Amino acid sequence: MDLLNKALSLHPAPYWHDRLNLNRNALHNARQRGHISPAIAGALAEEIGEDPREWIVIAALESERDSSCKDRMVKRIIHSVSAAVRS
C-alpha cells in the first residue's frame, strides 16, 4: 500500500486509471482490499521510477494468506531491502 499511496500523492486515481488503462475502480478496490495486484504494482513502480521487480514481489506477498511461509518470505524481503538501502 506504500506504493499506491506514493503514486496517489503524485497524481489522483483517475490519472493512474487512464495512464495504466485500468478499470476506473481498480485502485479504489485495491485500497479496500488492502493490497494491489503484482501487475499493477509493477506498472505503478515503473511509472514513478521505482524498481518494478521489488514491488511485484511485495504485492504478491501482501496478497498471500497468512502462513509461516509468508512470514519467512516477508522477513527475507525486508532484510534484502534494508541491505540495499544501506548500500
C-alpha angles and dihedrals in degrees: 000000000000089000093050091049091049092050092047091051088059098043136000121259095260089059091055093044090056096039094051096032092240131159108269091246098046098102094039090052091047091053091049091050092045096236141061127225117266091242093054091044091054093048094047092047091051092050094052096043100257127131104272094200092059093049093046090057092046092049091049091052093046090056094052121100116252112277140139089259091054091049090050094050094045090054090048093050092046090051094049093046091049090050091049092050092052092052 
